[in-house]
Amino acid sequence: MNLESPKVTVEKSSQDLFDLLSDVKNFETLMPDNIAKFEVIGEDAFIFKLKMKEKVAPNKIVLGAASDKLPFTLVANIDTISEQSSAVKLNFDGEFNAMMAMMIKGPISKFIETLATNMTKL
């Protein structure tokens, strides 16, 4: 299952945005308001069982499932617009059976859209 967020313009350089997204603690700012609990559980992981998998400065950050039970990745692709602004788009890719994909497609789509929209809060 592949899902994409809308591309969002952020008033930060691509390197500044990359640095902010490289610190998992900053994802608390991006979370939807209805998330009851956010907790950093390691230097590169947080309670959603997401773990930092790859960083390619200043254009790409890959988060992935901390467990192999539900394999997926969430990729932040950062494009430079100017010295003080950049655009970011989130891509979600997961391997789920048809029934699971049908159940989670709506919530995951909304979730990554909210993460992208909240990038302006960083």
Secondary structure, DSSP 8 states (H G I E B T S, - for coil): -EEE---EEESS-HHHHHHHHHSGGGHHHHS-TT-----EEETTEETTTEEEEEEETTTEEEEEESSSSS-EEEEEEEEEEETTEEEEEEEEEE---HHHHHHHHHHHHHHHHHHHHGGGG-
